[in-house]
């Protein structure tokens, strides 16, 4: 959005907490979405937490893809996919972006972060 926007900032305890903007600006922001999913479906969470699947494997299974199909869609190899899913390798940034594009999800939904950092 390059045009000036009339935004109202609402504070709580002197700290900005909310931004209110005109509905037209909000709709333009929403329509500029990249088309990728930015949240985790219940089934992906279940596969990750209860079954112990990596997020990559959980998404792949949720979407009904084989490792070979994901490899083809992401210009990787089946063995790379297996290594990523089993934490034997970490995808480089460009590979992660190809995987996220192939799955139609945002790249951050494929990575698990250590809470102890």
MOPAC internal coordinates of N, CA, C and O (Angstrom, degrees):
PM7 1SCF
backbone

  N    0.0000 0     0.00 0     0.00 0    0    0    0
  C    1.4325 1     0.00 0     0.00 0    1    0    0
  C    1.5104 1   108.62 1     0.00 0    2    1    0
  O    1.2310 1   120.32 1   -67.11 1    3    2    1
  N    1.3082 1   117.00 1   112.89 1    3    2    1
  C    1.4526 1   120.94 1   179.98 1    5    3    2
  C    1.5189 1   112.65 1   -94.61 1    6    5    3
  O    1.2310 1   120.06 1   156.92 1    7    6    5
  N    1.3308 1   117.48 1   -23.08 1    7    6    5
  C    1.4558 1   120.90 1  -177.29 1    9    7    6
  C    1.5215 1   110.37 1   -76.58 1   10    9    7
  O    1.2310 1   121.76 1   -26.19 1   11   10    9
  N    1.3383 1   114.24 1   153.81 1   11   10    9
  C    1.4543 1   119.96 1   176.85 1   13   11   10
  C    1.5263 1   109.43 1   -61.57 1   14   13   11
  O    1.2310 1   120.41 1   -43.21 1   15   14   13
  N    1.3098 1   116.82 1   136.79 1   15   14   13
  C    1.4620 1   121.93 1  -179.87 1   17   15   14
  C    1.5136 1   108.74 1  -119.82 1   18   17   15
  O    1.2310 1   121.21 1   -44.03 1   19   18   17
  N    1.3222 1   115.28 1   135.97 1   19   18   17
  C    1.4541 1   121.35 1   177.04 1   21   19   18
  C    1.5246 1   107.56 1   -86.38 1   22   21   19
  O    1.2310 1   120.60 1   -81.72 1   23   22   21
  N    1.3258 1   116.46 1    98.28 1   23   22   21
  C    1.4553 1   122.10 1  -177.38 1   25   23   22
  C    1.5137 1   109.40 1  -110.09 1   26   25   23
  O    1.2310 1   120.74 1   -44.28 1   27   26   25
  N    1.3219 1   116.19 1   135.72 1   27   26   25
  C    1.4565 1   121.72 1   175.30 1   29   27   26
  C    1.5257 1   107.38 1  -104.35 1   30   29   27
  O    1.2310 1   120.22 1   -54.65 1   31   30   29
  N    1.3100 1   117.18 1   125.35 1   31   30   29
  C    1.4623 1   122.53 1   177.90 1   33   31   30
  C    1.5284 1   108.37 1   -98.68 1   34   33   31
  O    1.2310 1   120.85 1   -52.33 1   35   34   33
  N    1.3219 1   115.99 1   127.67 1   35   34   33
  C    1.4629 1   121.38 1   177.93 1   37   35   34
  C    1.5229 1   107.57 1  -108.54 1   38   37   35
  O    1.2310 1   121.36 1   -53.36 1   39   38   37
  N    1.3148 1   115.01 1   126.64 1   39   38   37
  C    1.4620 1   120.52 1  -178.01 1   41   39   38
  C    1.5159 1   111.06 1  -103.56 1   42   41   39
  O    1.2310 1   121.41 1   -27.78 1   43   42   41
  N    1.3335 1   114.90 1   152.22 1   43   42   41
  C    1.4570 1   122.25 1   172.11 1   45   43   42
  C    1.5206 1   106.57 1  -128.55 1   46   45   43
  O    1.2310 1   120.61 1   -62.43 1   47   46   45
  N    1.2975 1   116.44 1   117.57 1   47   46   45
  C    1.4558 1   120.07 1  -177.80 1   49   47   46
  C    1.5148 1   112.70 1    63.93 1   50   49   47
  O    1.2310 1   120.39 1  -148.30 1   51   50   49
  N    1.3347 1   116.86 1    31.70 1   51   50   49
  C    1.4545 1   120.97 1   178.78 1   53   51   50
  C    1.5286 1   114.19 1    80.05 1   54   53   51
  O    1.2310 1   120.17 1  -175.41 1   55   54   53
  N    1.3332 1   117.27 1     4.59 1   55   54   53
  C    1.4685 1   121.53 1  -178.92 1   57   55   54
  C    1.5270 1   108.71 1  -115.03 1   58   57   55
  O    1.2310 1   119.62 1   -49.67 1   59   58   57
  N    1.3488 1   118.33 1   130.33 1   59   58   57
  C    1.4680 1   119.47 1   177.94 1   61   59   58
  C    1.5301 1   110.70 1   -55.83 1   62   61   59
  O    1.2310 1   120.65 1   -52.74 1   63   62   61
  N    1.3411 1   116.36 1   127.26 1   63   62   61
  C    1.4582 1   121.38 1  -177.33 1   65   63   62
  C    1.5216 1   112.39 1  -120.04 1   66   65   63
  O    1.2310 1   120.00 1   148.09 1   67   66   65
  N    1.3416 1   117.61 1   -31.91 1   67   66   65
  C    1.4536 1   121.28 1  -177.28 1   69   67   66
  C    1.5239 1   109.64 1  -140.75 1   70   69   67
  O    1.2310 1   121.21 1   -28.99 1   71   70   69
  N    1.3154 1   115.29 1   151.01 1   71   70   69
  C    1.4634 1   121.15 1   172.15 1   73   71   70
  C    1.5233 1   107.44 1  -123.17 1   74   73   71
  O    1.2310 1   120.72 1   -54.05 1   75   74   73
  N    1.3094 1   116.23 1   125.95 1   75   74   73
  C    1.4542 1   122.40 1   178.91 1   77   75   74
  C    1.5200 1   107.03 1  -107.42 1   78   77   75
  O    1.2310 1   120.61 1   -52.29 1   79   78   77
  N    1.3438 1   116.44 1   127.71 1   79   78   77
  C    1.4468 1   119.58 1  -179.80 1   81   79   78
  C    1.5113 1   110.27 1  -132.19 1   82   81   79
  O    1.2310 1   120.09 1   -19.90 1   83   82   81
  N    1.3329 1   117.44 1   160.10 1   83   82   81
  C    1.4601 1   120.70 1  -179.90 1   85   83   82
  C    1.5271 1   111.26 1   -58.33 1   86   85   83
  O    1.2310 1   120.68 1   -34.60 1   87   86   85
  N    1.3273 1   116.30 1   145.40 1   87   86   85
  C    1.4635 1   121.78 1  -175.53 1   89   87   86
  C    1.5276 1   111.87 1   -58.18 1   90   89   87
  O    1.2310 1   119.75 1   143.89 1   91   90   89
  N    1.3034 1   118.09 1   -36.11 1   91   90   89
  C    1.4712 1   120.47 1   178.60 1   93   91   90
  C    1.5172 1   111.69 1   -62.11 1   94   93   91
  O    1.2310 1   120.29 1   138.53 1   95   94   93
  N    1.3190 1   117.06 1   -41.47 1   95   94   93
  C    1.4626 1   121.03 1   177.81 1   97   95   94
  C    1.5265 1   110.63 1   -66.52 1   98   97   95
  O    1.2310 1   121.17 1   138.85 1   99   98   97
  N    1.3319 1   115.37 1   -41.15 1   99   98   97
  C    1.4652 1   119.93 1   178.14 1  101   99   98
  C    1.5323 1   110.39 1   -60.97 1  102  101   99
  O    1.2310 1   120.24 1   134.67 1  103  102  101
  N    1.3208 1   117.14 1   -45.33 1  103  102  101
  C    1.4698 1   120.70 1  -179.17 1  105  103  102
  C    1.5259 1   111.38 1   -64.76 1  106  105  103
  O    1.2310 1   120.14 1   143.56 1  107  106  105
  N    1.3334 1   117.34 1   -36.44 1  107  106  105
  C    1.4780 1   119.94 1   176.59 1  109  107  106
  C    1.5246 1   110.40 1   -65.14 1  110  109  107
  O    1.2310 1   120.34 1   139.45 1  111  110  109
  N    1.3259 1   116.95 1   -40.55 1  111  110  109
  C    1.4625 1   120.41 1   177.37 1  113  111  110
  C    1.5250 1   110.99 1   -61.89 1  114  113  111
  O    1.2310 1   120.59 1   135.66 1  115  114  113
  N    1.3199 1   116.47 1   -44.34 1  115  114  113
  C    1.4672 1   120.33 1  -179.72 1  117  115  114
  C    1.5197 1   111.57 1   -65.87 1  118  117  115
  O    1.2310 1   119.83 1   143.23 1  119  118  117
  N    1.3098 1   117.94 1   -36.77 1  119  118  117
  C    1.4671 1   120.33 1  -178.06 1  121  119  118
  C    1.5195 1   111.46 1   -74.69 1  122  121  119
  O    1.2310 1   119.76 1   163.82 1  123  122  121
  N    1.3329 1   118.06 1   -16.18 1  123  122  121
  C    1.4600 1   120.28 1   179.06 1  125  123  122
  C    1.5250 1   111.53 1   -86.83 1  126  125  123
  O    1.2310 1   120.06 1  -173.24 1  127  126  125
  N    1.3413 1   117.49 1     6.76 1  127  126  125
  C    1.4598 1   122.42 1   178.58 1  129  127  126
  C    1.5214 1   109.09 1   -58.11 1  130  129  127
  O    1.2310 1   120.11 1   -31.15 1  131  130  129
  N    1.3195 1   117.40 1   148.85 1  131  130  129
  C    1.4601 1   121.71 1  -177.54 1  133  131  130
  C    1.5240 1   113.66 1   -79.91 1  134  133  131
  O    1.2310 1   119.54 1  -178.08 1  135  134  133
  N    1.3264 1   118.48 1     1.92 1  135  134  133
  C    1.4537 1   121.60 1   177.71 1  137  135  134
  C    1.5219 1   113.74 1    83.54 1  138  137  135
  O    1.2310 1   119.70 1   177.76 1  139  138  137
  N    1.3143 1   118.19 1    -2.24 1  139  138  137
  C    1.4626 1   121.31 1   179.68 1  141  139  138
  C    1.5150 1   110.24 1   -91.10 1  142  141  139
  O    1.2310 1   121.58 1   -29.18 1  143  142  141
  N    1.3131 1   114.58 1   150.82 1  143  142  141
  C    1.4649 1   120.15 1   177.25 1  145  143  142
  C    1.5210 1   108.94 1   -73.47 1  146  145  143
  O    1.2310 1   120.46 1   -41.30 1  147  146  145
  N    1.3449 1   116.73 1   138.70 1  147  146  145
  C    1.4628 1   121.87 1  -177.60 1  149  147  146
  C    1.5260 1   112.90 1  -120.00 1  150  149  147
  O    1.2310 1   120.46 1  -168.45 1  151  150  149
  N    1.3369 1   116.73 1    11.55 1  151  150  149
  C    1.4614 1   120.94 1   177.98 1  153  151  150
  C    1.5232 1   109.69 1  -133.65 1  154  153  151
  O    1.2310 1   120.67 1   -17.41 1  155  154  153
  N    1.3134 1   116.33 1   162.59 1  155  154  153
  C    1.4600 1   121.38 1  -179.72 1  157  155  154
  C    1.5263 1   110.22 1   -96.40 1  158  157  155
  O    1.2310 1   119.99 1   -56.79 1  159  158  157
  N    1.3433 1   117.62 1   123.21 1  159  158  157
  C    1.4667 1   119.49 1   174.13 1  161  159  158
  C    1.5314 1   110.27 1   -68.26 1  162  161  159
  O    1.2310 1   120.77 1   -24.30 1  163  162  161
  N    1.3156 1   116.13 1   155.70 1  163  162  161
  C    1.4635 1   121.89 1  -179.47 1  165  163  162
  C    1.5317 1   111.02 1   -53.62 1  166  165  163
  O    1.2310 1   119.94 1   136.81 1  167  166  165
  N    1.3236 1   117.72 1   -43.19 1  167  166  165
  C    1.4667 1   119.97 1  -177.27 1  169  167  166
  C    1.5284 1   111.55 1   -63.25 1  170  169  167
  O    1.2310 1   119.79 1   142.63 1  171  170  169
  N    1.3279 1   118.01 1   -37.37 1  171  170  169
  C    1.4659 1   120.88 1   178.26 1  173  171  170
  C    1.5263 1   109.71 1   -65.78 1  174  173  171
  O    1.2310 1   120.33 1   137.14 1  175  174  173
  N    1.3268 1   116.98 1   -42.86 1  175  174  173
  C    1.4652 1   121.03 1   177.99 1  177  175  174
  C    1.5204 1   109.80 1   -62.09 1  178  177  175
  O    1.2310 1   120.47 1   135.79 1  179  178  177
  N    1.3263 1   116.71 1   -44.21 1  179  178  177
  C    1.4678 1   121.33 1   179.64 1  181  179  178
  C    1.5309 1   110.95 1   -60.51 1  182  181  179
  O    1.2310 1   120.21 1   132.75 1  183  182  181
  N    1.3253 1   117.20 1   -47.25 1  183  182  181
  C    1.4649 1   120.56 1  -179.89 1  185  183  182
  C    1.5289 1   111.16 1   -62.85 1  186  185  183
  O    1.2310 1   120.75 1   142.43 1  187  186  185
  N    1.3205 1   116.17 1   -37.57 1  187  186  185
  C    1.4600 1   121.30 1  -179.28 1  189  187  186
  C    1.5215 1   111.66 1   -71.52 1  190  189  187
  O    1.2310 1   120.18 1   133.23 1  191  190  189
  N    1.3145 1   117.26 1   -46.77 1  191  190  189
  C    1.4631 1   119.81 1  -173.45 1  193  191  190
  C    1.5261 1   113.39 1   -86.50 1  194  193  191
  O    1.2310 1   120.18 1   134.48 1  195  194  193
  N    1.3170 1   117.26 1   -45.52 1  195  194  193
  C    1.4623 1   119.68 1  -175.69 1  197  195  194
  C    1.5210 1   113.22 1   -84.60 1  198  197  195
  O    1.2310 1   120.38 1   143.95 1  199  198  197
  N    1.3262 1   116.87 1   -36.05 1  199  198  197
  C    1.4601 1   120.44 1  -178.30 1  201  199  198
  C    1.5242 1   112.46 1   -94.77 1  202  201  199
  O    1.2310 1   120.47 1   167.17 1  203  202  201
  N    1.3328 1   116.70 1   -12.83 1  203  202  201
  C    1.4614 1   120.72 1   178.63 1  205  203  202
  C    1.5209 1   114.37 1    77.81 1  206  205  203
  O    1.2310 1   120.09 1  -164.51 1  207  206  205
  N    1.3323 1   117.44 1    15.49 1  207  206  205
  C    1.4603 1   120.84 1   178.36 1  209  207  206
  C    1.5269 1   109.89 1   -70.77 1  210  209  207
  O    1.2310 1   120.62 1   -32.63 1  211  210  209
  N    1.3150 1   116.43 1   147.37 1  211  210  209
  C    1.4617 1   119.70 1   170.22 1  213  211  210
  C    1.5315 1   107.17 1   -65.35 1  214  213  211
  O    1.2310 1   120.36 1   -19.08 1  215  214  213
  N    1.3244 1   116.92 1   160.92 1  215  214  213
  C    1.4666 1   118.85 1   178.08 1  217  215  214
  C    1.5227 1   111.45 1   -61.07 1  218  217  215
  O    1.2310 1   120.10 1   142.80 1  219  218  217
  N    1.3314 1   117.42 1   -37.20 1  219  218  217
  C    1.4597 1   120.38 1   178.64 1  221  219  218
  C    1.5267 1   110.41 1   -60.98 1  222  221  219
  O    1.2310 1   120.59 1   132.29 1  223  222  221
  N    1.3234 1   116.48 1   -47.71 1  223  222  221
  C    1.4659 1   119.94 1  -179.71 1  225  223  222
  C    1.5261 1   110.86 1   -66.48 1  226  225  223
  O    1.2310 1   120.45 1   139.30 1  227  226  225
  N    1.3311 1   116.75 1   -40.70 1  227  226  225
  C    1.4652 1   120.31 1   179.72 1  229  227  226
  C    1.5271 1   110.73 1   -59.82 1  230  229  227
  O    1.2310 1   120.05 1   135.08 1  231  230  229
  N    1.3334 1   117.51 1   -44.92 1  231  230  229
  C    1.4665 1   120.87 1   177.51 1  233  231  230
  C    1.5228 1   110.64 1   -63.59 1  234  233  231
  O    1.2310 1   120.20 1   135.94 1  235  234  233
  N    1.3373 1   117.23 1   -44.06 1  235  234  233
  C    1.4593 1   120.72 1  -178.32 1  237  235  234
  C    1.5228 1   110.38 1   -60.86 1  238  237  235
  O    1.2310 1   120.59 1   132.78 1  239  238  237
  N    1.3396 1   116.48 1   -47.22 1  239  238  237
  C    1.4652 1   120.59 1   179.73 1  241  239  238
  C    1.5300 1   110.16 1   -64.67 1  242  241  239
  O    1.2310 1   120.41 1   135.65 1  243  242  241
  N    1.3199 1   116.82 1   -44.35 1  243  242  241
  C    1.4713 1   121.66 1   178.77 1  245  243  242
  C    1.5306 1   111.24 1   -56.17 1  246  245  243
  O    1.2310 1   120.60 1   140.97 1  247  246  245
  N    1.3202 1   116.46 1   -39.03 1  247  246  245
  C    1.4639 1   120.66 1  -178.26 1  249  247  246
  C    1.5258 1   112.77 1   -87.34 1  250  249  247
  O    1.2310 1   120.24 1   179.24 1  251  250  249
  N    1.3333 1   117.15 1    -0.76 1  251  250  249
  C    1.4582 1   121.00 1   175.56 1  253  251  250
  C    1.5133 1   114.70 1    73.66 1  254  253  251
  O    1.2310 1   120.28 1  -149.71 1  255  254  253
  N    1.3212 1   117.08 1    30.29 1  255  254  253
  C    1.4611 1   121.01 1  -179.28 1  257  255  254
  C    1.5239 1   110.33 1  -103.30 1  258  257  255
  O    1.2310 1   120.62 1   -34.21 1  259  258  257
  N    1.3158 1   116.42 1   145.79 1  259  258  257
  C    1.4608 1   120.64 1   170.78 1  261  259  258
  C    1.5302 1   107.75 1   -84.18 1  262  261  259
  O    1.2310 1   120.82 1   -13.76 1  263  262  261
  N    1.3151 1   116.04 1   166.24 1  263  262  261
  C    1.4623 1   119.06 1   175.87 1  265  263  262
  C    1.5183 1   110.29 1   -60.07 1  266  265  263
  O    1.2310 1   119.94 1   139.70 1  267  266  265
  N    1.3262 1   117.73 1   -40.30 1  267  266  265
  C    1.4618 1   121.64 1  -179.64 1  269  267  266
  C    1.5281 1   111.47 1   -63.67 1  270  269  267
  O    1.2310 1   120.56 1   140.08 1  271  270  269
  N    1.3509 1   116.53 1   -39.92 1  271  270  269
  C    1.4669 1   119.75 1   179.25 1  273  271  270
  C    1.5280 1   110.86 1   -66.50 1  274  273  271
  O    1.2310 1   120.48 1   136.87 1  275  274  273
  N    1.3381 1   116.69 1   -43.13 1  275  274  273
  C    1.4617 1   119.35 1   178.05 1  277  275  274
  C    1.5191 1   110.59 1   -64.69 1  278  277  275
  O    1.2310 1   120.46 1   140.49 1  279  278  277
  N    1.3241 1   116.73 1   -39.51 1  279  278  277
  C    1.4662 1   120.52 1   178.19 1  281  279  278
  C    1.5237 1   110.50 1   -59.55 1  282  281  279
  O    1.2310 1   120.50 1   134.91 1  283  282  281
  N    1.3148 1   116.64 1   -45.09 1  283  282  281
  C    1.4636 1   120.01 1  -179.93 1  285  283  282
  C    1.5282 1   111.08 1   -64.45 1  286  285  283
  O    1.2310 1   120.21 1   135.63 1  287  286  285
  N    1.3321 1   117.21 1   -44.37 1  287  286  285
  C    1.4685 1   121.01 1  -178.89 1  289  287  286
  C    1.5255 1   112.47 1   -66.33 1  290  289  287
  O    1.2310 1   120.30 1   151.07 1  291  290  289
  N    1.3300 1   117.04 1   -28.93 1  291  290  289
  C    1.4650 1   120.67 1  -175.73 1  293  291  290
  C    1.5291 1   112.72 1  -103.92 1  294  293  291
  O    1.2310 1   120.32 1  -173.85 1  295  294  293
  N    1.3241 1   116.99 1     6.15 1  295  294  293
  C    1.4767 1   122.32 1  -179.50 1  297  295  294
  C    1.5319 1   110.60 1    57.29 1  298  297  295
  O    1.2310 1   121.53 1  -136.47 1  299  298  297
  N    1.3258 1   114.67 1    43.53 1  299  298  297
  C    1.4590 1   122.70 1   176.06 1  301  299  298
  C    1.5186 1   107.49 1  -120.03 1  302  301  299
  O    1.2310 1   120.67 1     8.35 1  303  302  301
  N    1.3204 1   116.33 1  -171.65 1  303  302  301
  C    1.4576 1   119.84 1   174.00 1  305  303  302
  C    1.5242 1   108.36 1  -112.70 1  306  305  303
  O    1.2310 1   120.96 1   -20.30 1  307  306  305
  N    1.3291 1   115.76 1   159.70 1  307  306  305
  C    1.4599 1   120.47 1   179.03 1  309  307  306
  C    1.5250 1   110.27 1   -61.57 1  310  309  307
  O    1.2310 1   120.12 1   142.05 1  311  310  309
  N    1.3278 1   117.37 1   -37.95 1  311  310  309
  C    1.4652 1   119.36 1  -179.88 1  313  311  310
  C    1.5315 1   111.25 1   -67.65 1  314  313  311
  O    1.2310 1   119.73 1   145.80 1  315  314  313
  N    1.3336 1   118.12 1   -34.20 1  315  314  313
  C    1.4669 1   119.89 1   175.23 1  317  315  314
  C    1.5296 1   110.05 1   -63.19 1  318  317  315
  O    1.2310 1   120.77 1   135.17 1  319  318  317
  N    1.3285 1   116.14 1   -44.83 1  319  318  317
  C    1.4728 1   120.03 1  -179.97 1  321  319  318
  C    1.5291 1   109.17 1   -59.60 1  322  321  319
  O    1.2310 1   120.29 1   133.98 1  323  322  321
  N    1.3270 1   117.05 1   -46.02 1  323  322  321
  C    1.4638 1   120.94 1   179.28 1  325  323  322
  C    1.5247 1   110.84 1   -59.70 1  326  325  323
  O    1.2310 1   119.97 1   137.20 1  327  326  325
  N    1.3136 1   117.67 1   -42.80 1  327  326  325
  C    1.4702 1   121.18 1   179.62 1  329  327  326
  C    1.5294 1   111.74 1   -65.65 1  330  329  327
  O    1.2310 1   120.31 1   140.47 1  331  330  329
  N    1.3365 1   117.02 1   -39.53 1  331  330  329
  C    1.4612 1   120.37 1   177.97 1  333  331  330
  C    1.5345 1   110.16 1   -65.27 1  334  333  331
  O    1.2310 1   120.69 1   136.73 1  335  334  333
  N    1.3281 1   116.28 1   -43.27 1  335  334  333
  C    1.4596 1   120.68 1  -177.81 1  337  335  334
  C    1.5273 1   112.59 1   -67.38 1  338  337  335
  O    1.2310 1   120.23 1   150.47 1  339  338  337
  N    1.3235 1   117.17 1   -29.53 1  339  338  337
  C    1.4633 1   121.46 1  -177.57 1  341  339  338
  C    1.5279 1   112.91 1  -100.15 1  342  341  339
  O    1.2310 1   120.42 1  -164.52 1  343  342  341
  N    1.3299 1   116.79 1    15.48 1  343  342  341
  C    1.4704 1   122.93 1   178.58 1  345  343  342
  C    1.5234 1   113.34 1    57.66 1  346  345  343
  O    1.2310 1   120.42 1  -151.60 1  347  346  345
  N    1.3301 1   116.81 1    28.40 1  347  346  345
  C    1.4613 1   120.60 1   175.24 1  349  347  346
  C    1.5194 1   110.86 1   -90.03 1  350  349  347
  O    1.2310 1   120.78 1   166.69 1  351  350  349
  N    1.3343 1   116.12 1   -13.31 1  351  350  349
  C    1.4660 1   121.86 1   178.39 1  353  351  350
  C    1.5252 1   108.09 1  -152.84 1  354  353  351
  O    1.2310 1   121.18 1   -26.35 1  355  354  353
  N    1.3178 1   115.35 1   153.65 1  355  354  353
  C    1.4628 1   122.15 1   176.56 1  357  355  354
  C    1.5164 1   107.25 1  -113.22 1  358  357  355
  O    1.2310 1   120.10 1   -52.82 1  359  358  357
  N    1.3313 1   117.42 1   127.18 1  359  358  357
  C    1.4655 1   118.62 1  -178.86 1  361  359  358
  C    1.5269 1   112.23 1   -66.24 1  362  361  359
  O    1.2310 1   120.96 1   -38.46 1  363  362  361
  N    1.3365 1   115.77 1   141.54 1  363  362  361
  C    1.4634 1   120.11 1   172.68 1  365  363  362
  C    1.5219 1   107.88 1   -66.24 1  366  365  363
  O    1.2310 1   120.76 1   -14.08 1  367  366  365
  N    1.3049 1   116.15 1   165.92 1  367  366  365
  C    1.4667 1   121.35 1  -177.16 1  369  367  366
  C    1.5172 1   111.88 1   -57.40 1  370  369  367
  O    1.2310 1   119.82 1   134.99 1  371  370  369
  N    1.3412 1   117.95 1   -45.01 1  371  370  369
  C    1.4604 1   119.44 1  -178.66 1  373  371  370
  C    1.5241 1   111.33 1   -66.53 1  374  373  371
  O    1.2310 1   120.33 1   144.94 1  375  374  373
  N    1.3233 1   116.97 1   -35.06 1  375  374  373
  C    1.4636 1   120.66 1   177.72 1  377  375  374
  C    1.5234 1   110.20 1   -69.23 1  378  377  375
  O    1.2310 1   120.40 1   138.86 1  379  378  377
  N    1.3167 1   116.84 1   -41.14 1  379  378  377
  C    1.4590 1   121.01 1   177.75 1  381  379  378
  C    1.5268 1   110.73 1   -59.93 1  382  381  379
  O    1.2310 1   120.33 1   138.76 1  383  382  381
  N    1.3128 1   116.97 1   -41.24 1  383  382  381
  C    1.4641 1   120.40 1   178.17 1  385  383  382
  C    1.5189 1   111.58 1   -65.75 1  386  385  383
  O    1.2310 1   120.11 1   141.77 1  387  386  385
  N    1.3230 1   117.40 1   -38.23 1  387  386  385
  C    1.4728 1   120.35 1   176.97 1  389  387  386
  C    1.5278 1   110.82 1   -66.11 1  390  389  387
  O    1.2310 1   120.58 1   140.08 1  391  390  389
  N    1.3355 1   116.49 1   -39.92 1  391  390  389
  C    1.4637 1   120.41 1   177.80 1  393  391  390
  C    1.5286 1   110.61 1   -64.18 1  394  393  391
  O    1.2310 1   120.58 1   134.60 1  395  394  393
  N    1.3216 1   116.51 1   -45.40 1  395  394  393
  C    1.4687 1   119.71 1  -179.03 1  397  395  394
  C    1.5200 1   110.83 1   -63.95 1  398  397  395
  O    1.2310 1   120.52 1   141.54 1  399  398  397
  N    1.3128 1   116.61 1   -38.46 1  399  398  397
  C    1.4573 1   120.36 1   177.75 1  401  399  398
  C    1.5295 1   110.76 1   -65.85 1  402  401  399
  O    1.2310 1   120.36 1   137.19 1  403  402  401
  N    1.3184 1   116.91 1   -42.81 1  403  402  401
  C    1.4647 1   121.29 1   179.86 1  405  403  402
  C    1.5239 1   111.59 1   -63.16 1  406  405  403
  O    1.2310 1   120.44 1   145.72 1  407  406  405
  N    1.3354 1   116.76 1   -34.28 1  407  406  405
  C    1.4600 1   121.19 1  -179.21 1  409  407  406
  C    1.5257 1   112.60 1   -89.84 1  410  409  407
  O    1.2310 1   120.42 1   166.31 1  411  410  409
  N    1.3255 1   116.79 1   -13.69 1  411  410  409
  C    1.4650 1   120.59 1  -179.75 1  413  411  410
  C    1.5157 1   113.16 1    73.47 1  414  413  411
  O    1.2310 1   120.95 1  -147.33 1  415  414  413
  N    1.3398 1   115.79 1    32.67 1  415  414  413
  C    1.4671 1   120.31 1   179.42 1  417  415  414
  C    1.5188 1   109.05 1  -128.62 1  418  417  415
  O    1.2310 1   120.90 1   -18.29 1  419  418  417
  N    1.3126 1   115.89 1   161.71 1  419  418  417
  C    1.4525 1   120.20 1   176.01 1  421  419  418
  C    1.5386 1   108.47 1   -71.74 1  422  421  419
  O    1.2310 1   120.29 1   -36.64 1  423  422  421
  N    1.3216 1   117.06 1   143.36 1  423  422  421
  C    1.4686 1   122.20 1  -174.12 1  425  423  422
  C    1.5218 1   112.70 1   -57.97 1  426  425  423
  O    1.2310 1   119.85 1   146.52 1  427  426  425
  N    1.3348 1   117.88 1   -33.48 1  427  426  425
  C    1.4654 1   119.28 1  -178.89 1  429  427  426
  C    1.5219 1   112.86 1   -66.51 1  430  429  427
  O    1.2310 1   119.81 1   162.53 1  431  430  429
  N    1.3383 1   117.97 1   -17.47 1  431  430  429
  C    1.4607 1   120.82 1   178.19 1  433  431  430
  C    1.5264 1   112.16 1   -80.44 1  434  433  431
  O    1.2310 1   120.28 1   176.63 1  435  434  433
  N    1.3215 1   117.07 1    -3.37 1  435  434  433
  C    1.4623 1   120.78 1   178.62 1  437  435  434
  C    1.5177 1   112.23 1  -103.06 1  438  437  435
  O    1.2310 1   120.30 1   172.23 1  439  438  437
  N    1.3202 1   117.04 1    -7.77 1  439  438  437
  C    1.4614 1   121.26 1  -175.03 1  441  439  438
  C    1.5304 1   110.22 1  -107.77 1  442  441  439
  O    1.2310 1   121.43 1   -40.07 1  443  442  441
  N    1.3124 1   114.87 1   139.93 1  443  442  441
  C    1.4582 1   120.76 1   174.82 1  445  443  442
  C    1.5160 1   107.55 1  -105.38 1  446  445  443
  O    1.2310 1   120.45 1   -44.05 1  447  446  445
  N    1.3153 1   116.74 1   135.95 1  447  446  445
  C    1.4430 1   121.24 1  -176.59 1  449  447  446
  C    1.5159 1   109.55 1  -112.22 1  450  449  447
  O    1.2310 1   120.92 1   -37.87 1  451  450  449
  N    1.3099 1   115.85 1   142.13 1  451  450  449
  C    1.4587 1   122.55 1   179.02 1  453  451  450
  C    1.5212 1   108.41 1   -78.84 1  454  453  451
  O    1.2310 1   120.56 1   -62.11 1  455  454  453
  N    1.3241 1   116.54 1   117.89 1  455  454  453
  C    1.4673 1   121.34 1  -178.91 1  457  455  454
  C    1.5236 1   112.84 1   -68.86 1  458  457  455
  O    1.2310 1   119.81 1   166.60 1  459  458  457
  N    1.3144 1   117.96 1   -13.40 1  459  458  457
  C    1.4542 1   120.65 1  -176.51 1  461  459  458
  C    1.5160 1   112.77 1   -86.91 1  462  461  459
  O    1.2310 1   119.38 1  -178.05 1  463  462  461
  N    1.3103 1   118.79 1     1.95 1  463  462  461
  C    1.4671 1   120.79 1  -179.38 1  465  463  462
  C    1.5014 1   111.42 1   -73.49 1  466  465  463
  O    1.2310 1   120.10 1   180.00 1  467  466  465

